[in-house]
C-alpha cells in the first residue's frame, strides 16, 4: 500500500510540493540539515501564538515558576506528535487530511472538514486578536478598527506564496526570531527582570499543584499547546522537499525532519517559558499597579493578562522599552500565525474535499470567519471582551483535537500502511499517551469552557 501507489494521489499544497531541492543521502550532515530545516519553524508559531500568551502570563503572575514544568511537559508532548505528523507525510506522501479521505468511509469527509474549518477559524480568531491588541497598544488604534485592519494583511502575506516555500519559511523564521530577541532583551537585558535560575530549575524538576487554582491554569496551558491544524499542516509541509522515494532518502528525510521538529519546538518552549518567567518576575506577589494618570490596574485571576502586561510593564520596570518590546513580539506572533493558518486551510480543503480555490480567496474566507465574530463582540461588548473571544475559540479547538490526533496515530501505527517505517514502540507509546492525556484534560475543562462561552453569547457575565 506504500510507495508509488500511495504517493500517486493528489499533491498536497501543489504550488510548493517538491519545490525545495535536497542533496542525496550521501551529502554531509549540515548540507542536508539546511535543506530539510524549515517546515517545523512554520509549525512552531502555533505553539507561541497569542492564544498561548494569556495562559503563560496568568500562570507566571499567579504561581511564579510553579507551572514551568507544565510548559515543559506540553512542549515535550508537542514534539512527539509533530514528529509523528512529519513521519506520516514523509512515508505515505499524503497529508493527514488526504489519509482521512482515502482510508476512512466517505461519510466522514464533510463532518471532518467542517470541524477542521471551525478549528482553523478559531485559531485565526486568536491571531486576529493578538495582532489587533498589538496594533492597539503600539499605535493607539481602537480595537474595533485594529481588528478590521488585520483583514488586509492577506494581501501582503499571500504575495509571498508566489516566491516559494523558502521565502515563506524565511519570513516566519524572522518573525519567530523577533519574538525570541524581544524576550531575550526583556529578561536578560533589563536588570530588573534577571531570573533566579536555581529557583526555575527547582520548579522544573518538582511537578505538582500545591496552590489552589493551579490545575485550571495547567489545563489551559496544555489545551493551548497542541493545535489540531498543525498536525494536518506538518504532514503537508514536509512534502515540499524533493527527496527520492528510495529507502536511504526516506530514512534521511525522517531523520532531518525529526531534528527540525525537535529544535523548532524547543525554541517554542523557551519562548513560552520566557513569557511565564517575565510574568513571574514582574507580577507575582502584586495585587495592583498605578499607571500613568493615576489609574489603578488590579491583578485578578480573570484579568486580561495580555493587555495588563503591556500597560503595567513600563511603570513596574521603569522603562517604556519593556512594553514596546512586548507589543512588537505580540504583533510578530499574530502575523506569523496567520501565514500557517492560511496554509492549513488549503491543506484541509484540498485534502478532505479535493476543492482547489485561489489562495487569496481561501485566506479571505478564513479571515472573515475569524473577523466577523470579533467585530460583532467587540462592537457590542467593547475592547475588554478579548479574553471572552479567546474562550470561545478554545471550545472549537478542544472539540477538533481528538479528530486530528487519533486518526494520525491510527495511520502511523498501521504496518499495512507504513510498512517497515512504522515508528518504534517508544515513539508510539509517547504519542498515544500524549494524545490521551491532552484529550482528557480538554474534556475535563470543556464543560466550564462551554459554560463561559454560552454566557458570552447570551450576554451574561
C-alpha positions as a LaTeX table, in Angstrom:
\begin{tabular}{lrrr}
\hline
Residue & $x$ (\AA) & $y$ (\AA) & $z$ (\AA) \\
\hline
Unk1 & 0.00 & 0.00 & 0.00 \\
Unk2 & 3.10 & 2.13 & 0.29 \\
Unk3 & 5.49 & 3.52 & $-2.35$ \\
Unk4 & 4.30 & 4.66 & $-5.77$ \\
Unk5 & 0.61 & 3.75 & $-5.37$ \\
Unk6 & 0.29 & 5.81 & $-2.18$ \\
Unk7 & 2.29 & 8.78 & $-3.45$ \\
Unk8 & 0.37 & 8.96 & $-6.74$ \\
Unk9 & $-2.60$ & 10.74 & $-5.14$ \\
Unk10 & $-3.44$ & 14.43 & $-5.36$ \\
Unk11 & $-0.43$ & 16.50 & $-4.30$ \\
Unk12 & $-0.64$ & 18.42 & $-1.05$ \\
Unk13 & $-0.10$ & 22.20 & $-1.42$ \\
Unk14 & 0.63 & 21.62 & $-5.11$ \\
Unk15 & 2.16 & 25.06 & $-5.61$ \\
Unk16 & 5.03 & 24.29 & $-3.26$ \\
Unk17 & 5.06 & 20.47 & $-3.44$ \\
Unk18 & 8.60 & 19.11 & $-4.05$ \\
Unk19 & 9.91 & 22.61 & $-4.83$ \\
Unk20 & 12.82 & 22.62 & $-2.36$ \\
Unk21 & 15.78 & 20.61 & $-3.64$ \\
Unk22 & 17.60 & 18.33 & $-1.21$ \\
Unk23 & 21.03 & 16.74 & $-1.65$ \\
Unk24 & 21.38 & 12.99 & $-2.00$ \\
Unk25 & 21.68 & 10.81 & 1.08 \\
Unk26 & 25.49 & 10.74 & 0.83 \\
Unk27 & 25.83 & 14.52 & 1.29 \\
Unk28 & 27.20 & 15.97 & 4.54 \\
Unk29 & 25.10 & 16.40 & 7.69 \\
Unk30 & 24.94 & 20.21 & 7.68 \\
Unk31 & 24.18 & 20.41 & 3.97 \\
Unk32 & 21.21 & 18.08 & 4.40 \\
Unk33 & 20.05 & 19.79 & 7.58 \\
Unk34 & 19.95 & 23.16 & 5.79 \\
Unk35 & 17.84 & 21.64 & 3.03 \\
Unk36 & 15.29 & 19.97 & 5.33 \\
Unk37 & 15.10 & 22.68 & 8.01 \\
Unk38 & 12.10 & 24.99 & 7.75 \\
Unk39 & 8.70 & 23.24 & 7.92 \\
Unk40 & 8.84 & 22.92 & 11.71 \\
Unk41 & 9.58 & 26.65 & 12.08 \\
Unk42 & 6.19 & 27.31 & 10.47 \\
Unk43 & 4.64 & 24.76 & 12.81 \\
Unk44 & 6.33 & 26.23 & 15.89 \\
Unk45 & 4.46 & 29.53 & 15.64 \\
Unk46 & 1.26 & 27.69 & 16.57 \\
Unk47 & 2.91 & 26.89 & 19.90 \\
Unk48 & 3.71 & 30.52 & 20.69 \\
Unk49 & 0.67 & 32.25 & 19.21 \\
Unk50 & $-1.41$ & 34.82 & 21.15 \\
Unk51 & $-3.61$ & 32.02 & 22.48 \\
Unk52 & $-0.63$ & 30.71 & 24.48 \\
Unk53 & 0.33 & 34.11 & 25.85 \\
Unk54 & $-2.69$ & 34.53 & 28.09 \\
Unk55 & $-2.22$ & 31.19 & 29.87 \\
Unk56 & 1.55 & 31.64 & 30.24 \\
Unk57 & 1.18 & 35.17 & 31.61 \\
Unk58 & $-1.57$ & 34.09 & 34.00 \\
Unk59 & 0.46 & 31.12 & 35.23 \\
Unk60 & 3.55 & 33.22 & 35.93 \\
Unk61 & 1.66 & 36.07 & 37.56 \\
Unk62 & $-0.33$ & 33.84 & 39.89 \\
Unk63 & 2.06 & 30.97 & 40.65 \\
Unk64 & 5.53 & 32.31 & 39.79 \\
Unk65 & 7.60 & 29.39 & 38.41 \\
Unk66 & 5.24 & 26.72 & 39.78 \\
Unk67 & 3.83 & 25.76 & 36.35 \\
Unk68 & 7.06 & 25.84 & 34.33 \\
Unk69 & 7.07 & 22.05 & 34.40 \\
Unk70 & 3.64 & 22.06 & 32.70 \\
Unk71 & 5.05 & 24.24 & 29.90 \\
Unk72 & 7.94 & 21.78 & 29.54 \\
Unk73 & 5.66 & 18.72 & 29.54 \\
Unk74 & 3.32 & 20.32 & 26.99 \\
Unk75 & 6.24 & 21.09 & 24.72 \\
Unk76 & 7.55 & 17.54 & 25.02 \\
Unk77 & 4.15 & 16.10 & 24.04 \\
Unk78 & 4.01 & 18.53 & 21.12 \\
Unk79 & 7.41 & 17.32 & 19.90 \\
Unk80 & 6.21 & 13.69 & 19.91 \\
Unk81 & 3.03 & 14.48 & 17.99 \\
Unk82 & 4.70 & 16.72 & 15.40 \\
Unk83 & 7.45 & 14.15 & 14.75 \\
Unk84 & 4.71 & 11.59 & 14.10 \\
Unk85 & 2.86 & 14.01 & 11.80 \\
Unk86 & 6.04 & 14.63 & 9.79 \\
Unk87 & 6.65 & 10.89 & 9.58 \\
Unk88 & 3.19 & 10.32 & 8.14 \\
Unk89 & 3.79 & 12.87 & 5.37 \\
Unk90 & 7.27 & 11.60 & 4.51 \\
Unk91 & 6.44 & 7.88 & 4.36 \\
Unk92 & 2.97 & 7.92 & 2.77 \\
Unk93 & 3.41 & 11.02 & 0.62 \\
Unk94 & 0.00 & 12.14 & 1.88 \\
Unk95 & $-1.02$ & 14.72 & 4.45 \\
Unk96 & $-3.33$ & 13.81 & 7.33 \\
Unk97 & $-6.45$ & 15.18 & 5.58 \\
Unk98 & $-5.74$ & 13.10 & 2.48 \\
Unk99 & $-5.24$ & 9.99 & 4.62 \\
Unk100 & $-8.58$ & 10.57 & 6.35 \\
Unk101 & $-10.29$ & 10.96 & 2.95 \\
Unk102 & $-8.64$ & 7.91 & 1.40 \\
Unk103 & $-8.68$ & 5.43 & 4.29 \\
Unk104 & $-11.91$ & 6.30 & 6.15 \\
Unk105 & $-15.56$ & 5.96 & 4.97 \\
Unk106 & $-16.83$ & 8.65 & 2.57 \\
Unk107 & $-19.44$ & 9.92 & 5.02 \\
Unk108 & $-16.68$ & 11.16 & 7.37 \\
Unk109 & $-15.32$ & 13.72 & 4.89 \\
Unk110 & $-17.87$ & 16.51 & 5.40 \\
Unk111 & $-18.02$ & 16.46 & 9.21 \\
Unk112 & $-14.22$ & 16.19 & 9.42 \\
Unk113 & $-13.75$ & 19.09 & 7.03 \\
Unk114 & $-16.32$ & 21.31 & 8.79 \\
Unk115 & $-14.72$ & 20.63 & 12.19 \\
Unk116 & $-11.30$ & 21.46 & 10.75 \\
Unk117 & $-12.55$ & 24.72 & 9.28 \\
Unk118 & $-14.08$ & 25.74 & 12.62 \\
Unk119 & $-10.82$ & 24.92 & 14.41 \\
Unk120 & $-8.75$ & 26.90 & 11.89 \\
Unk121 & $-11.14$ & 29.86 & 12.18 \\
Unk122 & $-10.85$ & 29.59 & 15.97 \\
Unk123 & $-7.05$ & 29.66 & 15.73 \\
Unk124 & $-7.26$ & 32.61 & 13.36 \\
Unk125 & $-9.52$ & 34.38 & 15.85 \\
Unk126 & $-6.73$ & 34.24 & 18.44 \\
Unk127 & $-4.25$ & 35.53 & 15.86 \\
Unk128 & $-6.59$ & 38.34 & 14.78 \\
Unk129 & $-6.99$ & 39.39 & 18.39 \\
Unk130 & $-3.26$ & 39.17 & 19.10 \\
Unk131 & $-2.37$ & 41.35 & 16.11 \\
Unk132 & $-5.22$ & 43.77 & 16.89 \\
Unk133 & $-4.19$ & 44.12 & 20.53 \\
Unk134 & $-0.60$ & 44.79 & 19.41 \\
Unk135 & $-1.75$ & 47.48 & 16.94 \\
Unk136 & $-3.89$ & 49.00 & 19.67 \\
Unk137 & $-1.05$ & 49.02 & 22.17 \\
Unk138 & 1.64 & 50.26 & 19.78 \\
Unk139 & $-0.31$ & 52.89 & 17.84 \\
Unk140 & $-3.41$ & 53.59 & 19.90 \\
Unk141 & $-5.74$ & 52.28 & 17.17 \\
Unk142 & $-9.15$ & 51.42 & 18.69 \\
Unk143 & $-9.64$ & 47.65 & 19.00 \\
Unk144 & $-12.62$ & 47.63 & 16.63 \\
Unk145 & $-10.61$ & 49.21 & 13.79 \\
Unk146 & $-7.47$ & 47.26 & 14.65 \\
Unk147 & $-9.45$ & 44.05 & 14.08 \\
Unk148 & $-10.71$ & 45.39 & 10.73 \\
Unk149 & $-7.16$ & 46.32 & 9.67 \\
Unk150 & $-5.95$ & 42.78 & 10.21 \\
Unk151 & $-8.18$ & 41.70 & 7.30 \\
Unk152 & $-5.81$ & 43.43 & 4.90 \\
Unk153 & $-2.69$ & 41.51 & 5.90 \\
Unk154 & $-3.93$ & 38.87 & 3.45 \\
Unk155 & $-2.59$ & 40.93 & 0.55 \\
Unk156 & 0.95 & 41.06 & 1.94 \\
Unk157 & 1.11 & 37.53 & 3.28 \\
Unk158 & $-0.26$ & 35.74 & 0.26 \\
Unk159 & 2.02 & 37.59 & $-2.15$ \\
Unk160 & 4.86 & 35.67 & $-0.51$ \\
Unk161 & 3.50 & 32.33 & $-1.63$ \\
Unk162 & 4.34 & 33.18 & $-5.23$ \\
Unk163 & 8.01 & 33.47 & $-4.22$ \\
Unk164 & 8.16 & 29.89 & $-2.99$ \\
Unk165 & 8.44 & 27.89 & 0.21 \\
Unk166 & 11.86 & 29.21 & 1.24 \\
Unk167 & 10.61 & 32.82 & 1.27 \\
Unk168 & 7.66 & 31.86 & 3.48 \\
Unk169 & 9.99 & 29.98 & 5.83 \\
Unk170 & 12.41 & 32.93 & 5.89 \\
Unk171 & 9.68 & 35.42 & 6.81 \\
Unk172 & 8.21 & 33.24 & 9.54 \\
Unk173 & 11.73 & 32.49 & 10.82 \\
Unk174 & 12.39 & 36.24 & 11.01 \\
Unk175 & 9.16 & 36.82 & 12.95 \\
Unk176 & 9.98 & 33.96 & 15.34 \\
Unk177 & 13.47 & 35.43 & 15.80 \\
Unk178 & 11.87 & 38.80 & 16.54 \\
Unk179 & 9.77 & 37.23 & 19.32 \\
Unk180 & 12.84 & 35.49 & 20.74 \\
Unk181 & 15.07 & 38.59 & 20.61 \\
Unk182 & 12.41 & 40.74 & 22.30 \\
Unk183 & 12.22 & 38.30 & 25.20 \\
Unk184 & 15.99 & 37.86 & 25.43 \\
Unk185 & 16.29 & 41.63 & 25.83 \\
Unk186 & 13.41 & 41.82 & 28.31 \\
Unk187 & 14.70 & 39.04 & 30.54 \\
Unk188 & 18.48 & 39.32 & 30.18 \\
Unk189 & 18.91 & 42.93 & 29.01 \\
Unk190 & 16.91 & 44.60 & 31.76 \\
Unk191 & 18.45 & 44.40 & 35.21 \\
Unk192 & 15.03 & 44.42 & 36.88 \\
Unk193 & 13.99 & 41.14 & 35.22 \\
Unk194 & 17.03 & 38.91 & 35.70 \\
Unk195 & 15.56 & 35.50 & 36.67 \\
Unk196 & 16.61 & 33.23 & 39.51 \\
Unk197 & 17.86 & 30.20 & 37.56 \\
Unk198 & 18.17 & 27.97 & 40.61 \\
Unk199 & 14.53 & 28.57 & 41.52 \\
Unk200 & 13.46 & 27.97 & 37.91 \\
Unk201 & 15.42 & 24.71 & 37.76 \\
Unk202 & 13.87 & 23.53 & 41.01 \\
Unk203 & 10.37 & 24.26 & 39.68 \\
Unk204 & 11.06 & 22.25 & 36.52 \\
Unk205 & 12.04 & 19.08 & 38.37 \\
Unk206 & 9.38 & 19.27 & 41.12 \\
Unk207 & 5.99 & 18.83 & 39.44 \\
Unk208 & 2.81 & 19.24 & 41.40 \\
Unk209 & $-0.15$ & 21.53 & 42.14 \\
Unk210 & 0.48 & 22.84 & 45.67 \\
Unk211 & $-1.64$ & 26.00 & 45.22 \\
Unk212 & $-5.36$ & 26.33 & 44.63 \\
Unk213 & $-6.23$ & 27.18 & 41.03 \\
Unk214 & $-3.08$ & 25.70 & 39.52 \\
Unk215 & $-4.90$ & 22.75 & 37.93 \\
Unk216 & $-7.25$ & 25.02 & 35.95 \\
Unk217 & $-4.39$ & 27.12 & 34.58 \\
Unk218 & $-2.37$ & 23.96 & 33.82 \\
Unk219 & $-5.28$ & 22.61 & 31.75 \\
Unk220 & $-5.33$ & 25.91 & 29.87 \\
Unk221 & $-1.60$ & 25.68 & 29.15 \\
Unk222 & $-1.84$ & 22.09 & 27.88 \\
Unk223 & $-5.02$ & 22.81 & 25.95 \\
Unk224 & $-3.43$ & 25.80 & 24.21 \\
Unk225 & $-0.33$ & 23.83 & 23.24 \\
Unk226 & $-1.23$ & 21.28 & 20.55 \\
Unk227 & $-3.18$ & 22.91 & 17.73 \\
Unk228 & $-5.14$ & 20.46 & 15.53 \\
Unk229 & $-4.36$ & 22.33 & 12.31 \\
Unk230 & $-0.63$ & 21.89 & 12.95 \\
Unk231 & $-0.97$ & 18.11 & 12.67 \\
Unk232 & $-2.58$ & 18.45 & 9.23 \\
Unk233 & $-0.15$ & 21.13 & 8.12 \\
Unk234 & 3.12 & 19.50 & 9.16 \\
Unk235 & 2.33 & 16.32 & 7.24 \\
Unk236 & 1.87 & 18.50 & 4.14 \\
Unk237 & 4.83 & 20.87 & 4.58 \\
Unk238 & 7.41 & 18.06 & 4.74 \\
Unk239 & 6.40 & 17.18 & 1.18 \\
Unk240 & 7.79 & 20.50 & $-0.05$ \\
Unk241 & 11.19 & 18.77 & $-0.04$ \\
Unk242 & 12.02 & 16.97 & $-3.30$ \\
Unk243 & 13.52 & 13.83 & $-1.79$ \\
Unk244 & 13.53 & 10.50 & $-3.61$ \\
Unk245 & 11.45 & 7.50 & $-2.63$ \\
Unk246 & 14.28 & 5.02 & $-2.08$ \\
Unk247 & 14.96 & 3.69 & 1.42 \\
Unk248 & 18.06 & 5.80 & 2.07 \\
Unk249 & 16.31 & 9.02 & 1.05 \\
Unk250 & 13.24 & 8.30 & 3.18 \\
Unk251 & 15.47 & 7.42 & 6.13 \\
Unk252 & 17.34 & 10.72 & 5.78 \\
Unk253 & 14.10 & 12.68 & 5.39 \\
Unk254 & 12.75 & 11.14 & 8.61 \\
Unk255 & 15.98 & 11.85 & 10.46 \\
Unk256 & 16.25 & 15.51 & 9.50 \\
Unk257 & 12.55 & 16.27 & 9.90 \\
Unk258 & 12.81 & 14.84 & 13.42 \\
Unk259 & 15.73 & 17.16 & 14.15 \\
Unk260 & 13.85 & 20.08 & 12.58 \\
Unk261 & 10.76 & 19.46 & 14.73 \\
Unk262 & 12.74 & 18.97 & 17.93 \\
Unk263 & 14.81 & 22.15 & 17.53 \\
Unk264 & 11.89 & 24.34 & 16.43 \\
Unk265 & 9.62 & 23.22 & 19.26 \\
Unk266 & 12.41 & 23.61 & 21.80 \\
Unk267 & 12.60 & 27.24 & 20.65 \\
Unk268 & 8.82 & 27.48 & 21.16 \\
Unk269 & 9.28 & 26.06 & 24.67 \\
Unk270 & 11.88 & 28.69 & 25.55 \\
Unk271 & 9.61 & 31.47 & 24.27 \\
Unk272 & 6.64 & 30.19 & 26.32 \\
Unk273 & 8.88 & 29.71 & 29.35 \\
Unk274 & 10.22 & 33.26 & 28.90 \\
Unk275 & 6.67 & 34.66 & 28.83 \\
Unk276 & 5.88 & 32.86 & 32.08 \\
Unk277 & 9.18 & 33.88 & 33.68 \\
Unk278 & 8.66 & 37.54 & 32.78 \\
Unk279 & 5.19 & 37.46 & 34.33 \\
Unk280 & 6.55 & 35.70 & 37.42 \\
Unk281 & 9.29 & 38.29 & 37.95 \\
Unk282 & 7.15 & 41.35 & 37.32 \\
Unk283 & 3.66 & 40.45 & 38.59 \\
Unk284 & 3.94 & 37.66 & 41.15 \\
Unk285 & 3.05 & 38.81 & 44.67 \\
Unk286 & 1.48 & 42.08 & 43.49 \\
Unk287 & $-2.22$ & 42.92 & 43.66 \\
Unk288 & $-2.24$ & 46.06 & 41.51 \\
Unk289 & $-0.15$ & 48.79 & 39.92 \\
Unk290 & $-0.65$ & 52.53 & 39.41 \\
Unk291 & $-0.22$ & 53.52 & 35.76 \\
Unk292 & 0.12 & 56.87 & 34.03 \\
Unk293 & $-2.68$ & 59.26 & 35.00 \\
Unk294 & $-3.08$ & 57.72 & 38.44 \\
Unk295 & $-5.32$ & 54.85 & 37.33 \\
Unk296 & $-5.03$ & 51.64 & 39.35 \\
Unk297 & $-5.00$ & 48.30 & 37.49 \\
Unk298 & $-5.85$ & 45.39 & 39.76 \\
Unk299 & $-4.48$ & 41.90 & 39.13 \\
Unk300 & $-7.11$ & 39.16 & 39.42 \\
Unk301 & $-7.42$ & 35.57 & 38.12 \\
Unk302 & $-9.85$ & 36.91 & 35.47 \\
Unk303 & $-7.54$ & 39.69 & 34.24 \\
Unk304 & $-6.90$ & 40.04 & 30.50 \\
Unk305 & $-3.20$ & 39.43 & 31.03 \\
Unk306 & $-2.07$ & 40.37 & 27.53 \\
Unk307 & $-3.39$ & 43.92 & 27.90 \\
Unk308 & $-2.49$ & 44.11 & 31.59 \\
Unk309 & 1.10 & 43.10 & 30.85 \\
Unk310 & 1.58 & 45.82 & 28.25 \\
Unk311 & 0.01 & 48.55 & 30.37 \\
Unk312 & 1.90 & 47.67 & 33.53 \\
Unk313 & 5.37 & 46.58 & 32.37 \\
Unk314 & 6.55 & 50.18 & 31.90 \\
Unk315 & 5.55 & 51.52 & 35.35 \\
Unk316 & 6.70 & 48.35 & 37.13 \\
Unk317 & 10.09 & 48.22 & 35.38 \\
Unk318 & 10.61 & 51.94 & 34.98 \\
Unk319 & 11.14 & 51.81 & 31.20 \\
Unk320 & 8.80 & 52.05 & 28.22 \\
Unk321 & 11.14 & 49.73 & 26.28 \\
Unk322 & 9.68 & 46.73 & 28.13 \\
Unk323 & 6.14 & 47.47 & 26.98 \\
Unk324 & 7.22 & 48.24 & 23.41 \\
Unk325 & 9.20 & 45.00 & 23.10 \\
Unk326 & 6.22 & 43.08 & 24.48 \\
Unk327 & 3.85 & 44.56 & 21.87 \\
Unk328 & 6.31 & 44.04 & 18.99 \\
Unk329 & 6.71 & 40.38 & 19.97 \\
Unk330 & 2.92 & 40.02 & 20.18 \\
Unk331 & 2.48 & 41.52 & 16.70 \\
Unk332 & 5.15 & 39.19 & 15.30 \\
Unk333 & 3.36 & 36.26 & 16.96 \\
Unk334 & $-0.02$ & 37.13 & 15.47 \\
Unk335 & 1.32 & 37.81 & 11.98 \\
Unk336 & 3.44 & 34.66 & 11.76 \\
Unk337 & 0.48 & 32.55 & 12.85 \\
Unk338 & $-1.76$ & 33.96 & 10.11 \\
Unk339 & 0.55 & 32.51 & 7.44 \\
Unk340 & 0.32 & 28.99 & 8.82 \\
Unk341 & $-3.44$ & 29.34 & 9.23 \\
Unk342 & $-3.81$ & 30.05 & 5.52 \\
Unk343 & $-1.68$ & 27.09 & 4.53 \\
Unk344 & $-3.54$ & 24.79 & 6.93 \\
Unk345 & $-6.85$ & 25.92 & 5.43 \\
Unk346 & $-5.64$ & 24.97 & 1.97 \\
Unk347 & $-4.44$ & 21.58 & 3.21 \\
Unk348 & $-7.73$ & 20.54 & 4.80 \\
Unk349 & $-9.93$ & 21.85 & 1.99 \\
Unk350 & $-7.89$ & 20.16 & $-0.73$ \\
Unk351 & $-7.26$ & 17.04 & 1.33 \\
Unk352 & $-10.80$ & 16.30 & 2.50 \\
Unk353 & $-12.84$ & 17.75 & $-0.36$ \\
Unk354 & $-10.44$ & 17.94 & $-3.34$ \\
Unk355 & $-11.53$ & 21.55 & $-3.81$ \\
Unk356 & $-8.96$ & 23.97 & $-5.15$ \\
Unk357 & $-9.50$ & 27.72 & $-4.95$ \\
Unk358 & $-7.24$ & 30.73 & $-5.26$ \\
Unk359 & $-5.08$ & 31.23 & $-2.13$ \\
Unk360 & $-6.30$ & 34.82 & $-1.62$ \\
Unk361 & $-9.93$ & 33.60 & $-1.66$ \\
Unk362 & $-9.03$ & 30.83 & 0.80 \\
Unk363 & $-7.29$ & 33.33 & 3.07 \\
Unk364 & $-10.15$ & 35.82 & 2.95 \\
Unk365 & $-12.66$ & 33.09 & 3.82 \\
Unk366 & $-10.67$ & 32.05 & 6.88 \\
Unk367 & $-10.02$ & 35.61 & 7.97 \\
Unk368 & $-13.67$ & 36.64 & 7.61 \\
Unk369 & $-14.76$ & 33.65 & 9.70 \\
Unk370 & $-12.48$ & 35.00 & 12.42 \\
Unk371 & $-13.11$ & 38.72 & 11.98 \\
Unk372 & $-16.91$ & 38.68 & 11.88 \\
Unk373 & $-17.36$ & 37.32 & 15.43 \\
Unk374 & $-14.51$ & 39.52 & 16.67 \\
Unk375 & $-16.04$ & 42.69 & 15.18 \\
Unk376 & $-19.52$ & 41.81 & 16.46 \\
Unk377 & $-18.44$ & 41.00 & 20.02 \\
Unk378 & $-16.03$ & 43.94 & 20.32 \\
Unk379 & $-18.62$ & 46.25 & 18.74 \\
Unk380 & $-21.30$ & 45.25 & 21.26 \\
Unk381 & $-19.22$ & 44.38 & 24.32 \\
Unk382 & $-16.18$ & 46.66 & 23.98 \\
Unk383 & $-12.41$ & 46.07 & 23.88 \\
Unk384 & $-12.48$ & 44.28 & 27.22 \\
Unk385 & $-14.02$ & 41.22 & 25.57 \\
Unk386 & $-10.74$ & 39.91 & 24.08 \\
Unk387 & $-10.38$ & 37.20 & 26.73 \\
Unk388 & $-14.02$ & 36.22 & 26.20 \\
Unk389 & $-13.41$ & 35.67 & 22.48 \\
Unk390 & $-10.36$ & 33.54 & 23.18 \\
Unk391 & $-12.56$ & 31.47 & 25.49 \\
Unk392 & $-15.00$ & 30.78 & 22.64 \\
Unk393 & $-12.17$ & 29.82 & 20.29 \\
Unk394 & $-10.92$ & 27.20 & 22.74 \\
Unk395 & $-14.25$ & 25.34 & 22.53 \\
Unk396 & $-13.73$ & 24.58 & 18.84 \\
Unk397 & $-10.08$ & 23.67 & 19.33 \\
Unk398 & $-10.88$ & 21.23 & 22.13 \\
Unk399 & $-13.63$ & 19.59 & 20.06 \\
Unk400 & $-11.46$ & 19.17 & 16.96 \\
Unk401 & $-8.23$ & 17.98 & 18.59 \\
Unk402 & $-9.17$ & 14.27 & 19.07 \\
Unk403 & $-10.34$ & 14.11 & 15.43 \\
Unk404 & $-6.80$ & 15.07 & 14.37 \\
Unk405 & $-4.64$ & 13.23 & 16.90 \\
Unk406 & $-6.24$ & 9.79 & 16.95 \\
Unk407 & $-6.59$ & 9.26 & 13.18 \\
Unk408 & $-2.96$ & 10.34 & 12.76 \\
Unk409 & $-1.80$ & 7.86 & 15.39 \\
Unk410 & $-4.04$ & 5.18 & 13.86 \\
Unk411 & $-2.39$ & 5.61 & 10.45 \\
Unk412 & 1.22 & 5.63 & 11.67 \\
Unk413 & 0.56 & 2.60 & 13.88 \\
Unk414 & $-0.62$ & 0.58 & 10.86 \\
Unk415 & 2.03 & $-1.75$ & 9.46 \\
Unk416 & $-0.16$ & $-2.20$ & 6.38 \\
Unk417 & 0.25 & 1.49 & 5.56 \\
Unk418 & 3.67 & 2.31 & 6.99 \\
Unk419 & 5.43 & $-0.99$ & 6.35 \\
Unk420 & 8.93 & $-1.03$ & 7.80 \\
Unk421 & 8.67 & 2.69 & 8.56 \\
Unk422 & 6.18 & 2.12 & 11.37 \\
Unk423 & 7.59 & 4.00 & 14.40 \\
Unk424 & 9.16 & 2.03 & 17.23 \\
Unk425 & 7.12 & 1.36 & 20.34 \\
Unk426 & 8.73 & 4.18 & 22.42 \\
Unk427 & 7.57 & 6.88 & 19.96 \\
Unk428 & 4.15 & 5.27 & 19.50 \\
Unk429 & 3.70 & 4.94 & 23.27 \\
Unk430 & 4.71 & 8.56 & 23.77 \\
Unk431 & 2.34 & 9.69 & 21.02 \\
Unk432 & $-0.69$ & 7.73 & 22.24 \\
Unk433 & $-0.06$ & 8.73 & 25.87 \\
Unk434 & 0.22 & 12.40 & 24.88 \\
Unk435 & $-2.98$ & 12.24 & 22.83 \\
Unk436 & $-4.96$ & 10.55 & 25.62 \\
Unk437 & $-3.69$ & 12.98 & 28.27 \\
Unk438 & $-4.34$ & 16.10 & 26.17 \\
Unk439 & $-7.80$ & 14.90 & 25.20 \\
Unk440 & $-8.67$ & 14.01 & 28.79 \\
Unk441 & $-7.62$ & 17.46 & 30.01 \\
Unk442 & $-9.56$ & 19.16 & 27.21 \\
Unk443 & $-12.69$ & 17.12 & 28.02 \\
Unk444 & $-12.25$ & 17.88 & 31.74 \\
Unk445 & $-12.12$ & 21.61 & 31.04 \\
Unk446 & $-14.72$ & 21.63 & 28.26 \\
Unk447 & $-17.90$ & 21.96 & 30.38 \\
Unk448 & $-16.59$ & 25.10 & 32.07 \\
Unk449 & $-15.36$ & 26.49 & 28.74 \\
Unk450 & $-18.74$ & 25.88 & 27.10 \\
Unk451 & $-20.48$ & 27.45 & 30.10 \\
Unk452 & $-18.27$ & 30.54 & 29.85 \\
Unk453 & $-18.78$ & 30.73 & 26.09 \\
Unk454 & $-22.56$ & 30.48 & 26.48 \\
Unk455 & $-22.55$ & 33.36 & 28.99 \\
Unk456 & $-20.67$ & 35.45 & 26.44 \\
Unk457 & $-23.03$ & 34.56 & 23.58 \\
Unk458 & $-26.15$ & 35.08 & 25.70 \\
Unk459 & $-24.88$ & 38.34 & 27.15 \\
Unk460 & $-24.41$ & 37.01 & 30.67 \\
Unk461 & $-21.40$ & 37.62 & 32.92 \\
\hline
\end{tabular}
